[in-house]
Amino acid sequence: MDPLPTPQTQPGRDGLAALLAQPRTTLVGLDFDGTLAPIVADPEQARAHPAAVPALAALAPRIASVAVITGRPAEVAVRYGGFDGVPGLEHLTVLGHYGAERWDAATGTLTAPAPHPGVAAVRAELPGLLERAGAGEGTWIEEKGRAVAVHTRRAADPQATFESLRAPLADLATRHGLIVEPGRMVLELRPPGMDKGVALLDHARATGAGCVVYAGDDLGDLPAFAAVDELRKNGTPGLLVCSGSTEVTELAQRADLVVDGPEGVVDLLRQLADQLG
C-alpha cells in the first residue's frame, strides 16, 4: 500500500485527517478536463485517464458522495468519462455547465434548465468577431450547448491569441448578458450565476457533507477552492488538491496538496481507497 502524500498546509492536513476519520460523511469533488482527463489539443478527443474510473469505483462506496463538476455538458462528461453503468459508481453525480445540469448515476437521469438566449446570439456573432480580430488559423469555436468556447491552443502563438481575444470577447459577452470564463488556452462565454463554487456548496449542503475534498487544475476551479475555504472557516474540514501543470499556477499556490496532473489525481484516489479499504 503506497503511503498518502502529506498536505503542505495545516488546514489540508486537518482535512485529510477528517476524511480518514469520517469517510462516510466526505464529499469528493473533481473537475474533469485536466484533472480526471489529460488536456488534449482537441477537446472532443478528451477521455478520462484509463485508471480514473477504477479508482473512483474503488473509492466511491467508502465515502458519502463523488461529484464531477465541469464546464462541459453533463452528458458529454459522462460519455467521455465512461461513468455510466459502472459498479461502485451508483451514487456518482455529474454537475455539468458549472452546476446548471445534473446527471445522477443511480437513475441515469439528466436535469437541466432552459438555455440562456444570449448563448445563441453570441454563437451567431462569433465567427465575424474572430475574423475582424484577426484571430487566424488554429483558433476555433467549440459548441457547448449552454455555452460557447473559443480555443487558441492550435494557433501559431496560443498565448498571444488568447490575450488579444480577451477584451473583444468580454465586450461581446456583456452585450448579451453573459460572462467570459478564461481557462487553459480557452475563453468560454456562458451565463452568469453559476460557477463551480456555487455547485460544490450546493451539493455539500444537499448531502450534509462533514468533510469536502476538491481537485482541479484551472482558473474555473478557483471558485470551488474558495467554497472549500468558506466551509473550513465555518467548521467543515476540507482538502484542496491541484492537478499540477505549467500552464496555470494560481491553483498550485492556493492548494494544500499538488499532484502531477491527472495521473497524480488518480493515484491519490487509489491511495485513499486503499487506506479506507
N, C-alpha and C positions, 0 to 999 in steps of 0.2 A: 504494500500500500504506500503510494507516494505521500510525503508529508504535505500538508496545506501550506501555501505561501503565507507569510506574515504581513498583514497590512502595515503601511508605513505611518499611520496616524492612530492616536488613541481611540477616537470615535470609530474608526474602522475596525480596530481590534475588539472593541466592545461589541460592534455589530456582528462580527464573525463569531464571537463567543456566544452571543444571544442566539444566533442561527443554530449553532451546535447544541445549545441547551434546550431550545424550544422550536425544533424544526416544524412541528405541526401547526405553528402559527406564522410561519415565514412565507412571505411572498417574494418570489424571484422574478424580476422584470428584466427583459432583454430586448435591445434593439435587434434589427435583422441585418441589414447591409453593413458590412464592416465589423460586425460583432458575432453573429452566427454564420454569416456568409462572407467570403472574401470579396473585396471590391474588385470589379472587373470593368473593362472598357465599355462593354455593352450591358446595361442593367438587366436586359431581358435574358441574359445568359447567367445571371447570378443564381447560385444554388447554395443551400446550407452546406457547411463543412460536412464531409462524409460521416464524421463521428458525432455530429451535433445531435441528431435525433436519438441515437442510442444513449448518449449521455443524459439528455433530457428525460428519456423514458425511464432511466435508472433513478434519476433524482426526484422526478415529479411525485411519485407515490409516497415519498418520505417527507414532503413538505405540504404546506397548505395550498399553494397555488403557483402556477407558472404563467406569466403573461408576456407575449411577444408584442412589443409596442413599436409601430413602424409608420413611416410616412407613406408606404405603399398601400394600395388597396388590400383589404384583409384577405380576399380570395387569392390574390396573387402571392402574398406572403405564405399562405397555407400551401399553395401549389409548389412554389419554389422551395419551401422548407421541407416538404414531404411530411407534413404533420397529421394529415387526415388518416384516421383508422389505425393509428399506432397504439398497440397495447402499452399501457402505462401513461399515455398522454390523454386519458379520458377527460381530465379536468383542465386541460390547456385552454387558454383564452388568447385569441389574437385580436389586438386592438389596432385596426388599420386607419389610415388617414389621420394619424395623431389622436386616435380615440373616437373619431366620428363614426367609424364602423366597428362592429364587434362580431367575431366568429367564435362559437363555443364548440369545442371538440365533442362534448358529451351529446349534443343534439345535431351537430353539423349545420346549425342554422346561422345565417348571416343577417344582422340587423343594421340598418343604415338610414339616415335622413335623406331628404330630397337634396339634389346638388345645388350649390350656390350659383345663381345666374351669372355672376361675374366671371366664373371659370370659362364658360362658353364664349363670352365677349373677348376675354384675353386670348383664348385659343385662336380666335379669328384674326386678331391683330398681330400676333407674334411673328409670323413669317415676314411681314412687311417691316416690322420694327428691326428684326435681326438683319435684314438686308440693308436698311438705312444705316444701321450702326456699324456696318462693315464687319460683321461677326466672322464671315469667311468659312471656308471648308472645314469640316470637322466639328462645327457647332451644330447641335441638333436638338430637336424638341421631343420630349417623352410625354406621351399621353397617360395621365394617371386617373382619369375618370373625374374625381372630385378635386383635382389639382392638375397643373401642367408644369413641367420642369424643363429648364434649358441646361444642357450639358456642354462643358467645354473640354473635357478630358482628351478628346480626339483632335482638338485644334492644334495648330502648329506651335502656339505658345499658350498652353491652357490657362496659366495663372493670369497673364496679361489680358486674355479674352474675358476671363471671369471678372476681373476688376473693371474692365471697360463696360460691361453689361449691367453692373450693379445699379447704377443710377437710372438708366432708361427703363429697366425692368421694374424698379421700385416705383417710378412715376406711373407706368402702365398699371401696376397692381393697385396703386392708390386710387386711380381714376375709376376702377371697377370694384372697389370695396374689398380688395384682397391684400395680403401681405406677402413679402418675399422671405423665404427661409433659405439662407445660404448653407451649403454643405461642401463636401469634398469635390470640387470642380463641378458643382451643380447649383443652380438657383431655382428654387421651387416657388411658384406662385400659387397660393392656397387661401382658403377662407380664414379669417381671424377667429379667435375664441377658443381654439383647441390647440394644445401642444402636449408633448409627452409628459410634462409635469402634471398638468391637469388630469390626463388619462391615468397616470400612475397613482395620484392621490385618490381619485375617484375609485379606482379598483382596490386600493389598500383599505379604504373605508368600507367598501361593499363587502370585502372578505374578512374584515375585522383583523387585519394583519397586525401581529405583535412584533414583527421584525421585517424590514424591507431591504432587499438587495437589488441594485440596478447596475447593469452593464451596458455601456455604449461606447461609441467611437467618434461621434461627430458633433458639430455645433448644435444640431437639433436635439441632442441629448442633454444639453446643459439645463433646460427646464426640469428634466427628470432628476438631475443631480440636485437642483435647488429644492425640489419636492422632498427628497430624502433628507436634506439638511433641515427643512422645516419640520419634518416628522421627528428628527432627532432632538430638535430644540424642545419639542413637546413630549419627550419621554419615550418615543418609539425608536429603538436602536436600528441602525442601518449600516449598510456597506456599499461604497461606491467603487465600481470596477471600471477601469478604462481599457478597452481593447486597443492597445497602443499602435500608433502609426507615426510616420514622419510628416504627414500632411496636416494634421490637427494636433496642436499641443495643449490647447486650453483645458481639455478634459484630463490629461495626464497631470496637470498642475492642480486640479481640483480633487482628483481621485484618492481614495485610501489605498488602492492596490492597482498597479499597472501590469497587465499581462501582454503577451506577444501576439496581438491580433486574434482572429477567430480561433486559431489553433490553441492559443493560450486560454481563451474563454472556455473552449470545450474541455481542455484539461482540467480547469478549475471546477466545472460542473461535474466531471467524472470523479475528481478527488472528493468533492462534497458528498456525492452519492456513496462513495466508498466509506467515508467517515461515518455517515449516518446509517450504513447498512447493518 
